[in-house]
Amino acid sequence: MTQDLTNTPGKLSWHLAAMAGVWLVLALWTTLAGRLGCAATLPLILALWVLIFLAGYETALLRRHLFIRACLQPRGLLARWLDRRLLLYVWQGVKALALALFLVVALLLLNPSQWVFLLFDILVLGALLWLLNRLLRNEVIFQYQAALARAWARRINAVFLWLGLLVSLLFTARDDYYAVGFSEALRHGATRVELGCDALAILARTGAVLETASWWTAQQLFAGLEGMSVTLAWVGFLAAFGLSFLLAWAYSGVLGGVMARPWRFSSRDGL
C-alpha cells in the first residue's frame, strides 16, 4: 500500500471545500428539480453513485487487505480467490447505486432546517477526520492510518447525522393526519414531489408515499385510536427512523467519497 498523505491540513481544507461544493450542487438540484429533465438528473445520480462507490470500495478493500495479511497464507486458494475484485466491484456498485437513488429521492423531502444541518455536518466530518488522525497517529501503522480514519469518521458521522435528523423530525411541523384516512393521506403524499424526469419521479413519489405512510401510522399510534393495528403503527414509526438512517448513511458516503483513495491499495500489497 502506498503512503497516503491526503489528511494533511492543506488537503483537509481542500476536502472541506469540495464537500461544500457537493452540498451546493445537491441544494441547487432540489430547487430546480421540477424544471430539469432526465438529461440533467442522470449526471447527478452518476456522480453520487461514483462518490458512494469510492467510499464503500475503499473500506471494503481495507477490510479485505487486513484479513488477507492477518489470516491467510499468501499463496493459498482463499487468498487467490479473494484477489479477484470483480465480485467486490459488482457488490459495491449495486449498493452504491441503490443508495444514490435513495439519496436523490430523500433530499427532495427535506426542509430548510435539515439542509442547514447537512451543511453543518461537513464541519463535523472534517473535525472527526482531524481528531481520528491525531488519535491513530501512534496507534496504527502509518500506511493504514488515513484509510482507517476515513472509514471510522464516515461511520461515526453517519450516526451523528442520523441522530441530528431524528431531532429535526421531532421538532419539524408535519401535516396533521389524525383525522385523515390512510388512502387519502397517501394521495396527499404523492403530490408533494414534483420532478421533471418522469423515470425518477416514480421513485420520488414512492418515497414520498412511504414517508407519508410512516407518519400517518405513527400519528395514529400516538392518538390511540380504536381499531388501529398497533403492529402496523409501530412498523410505520420505526420506518421513519430507518429511512432517516439510510439518508444519513448515503450522505456520509457521498462526503466520504470526496476523500476516498481506494487506488492506493495496489495489487502488489497482496490484494
Secondary structure, DSSP 8 states (H G I E B T S, - for coil): -----TTSHHHHHHHHHHHHHHHHHHHHHHHHGGG--HHHHHHHHHHHHHHHHHHHHHHHHHHHHHHHHHHS-TTSHHHHHHT--HHHHHHHHHHHHHHHHHHHHHHTT--HHHHHHHHHHHHHHHHHHHHHHHHHTTTS-HHHHHHHHHHHHHHHHHHHHHHHHHHHHHTS-----TTS-HHHHHHHHHTS---S-HHHHHHHHHHHHHHHHHHHHHHHHHHT-TT--HHHHHHHHHHHHHHHHHHHHHHHHHHHHHH--GGGS-GGGT-
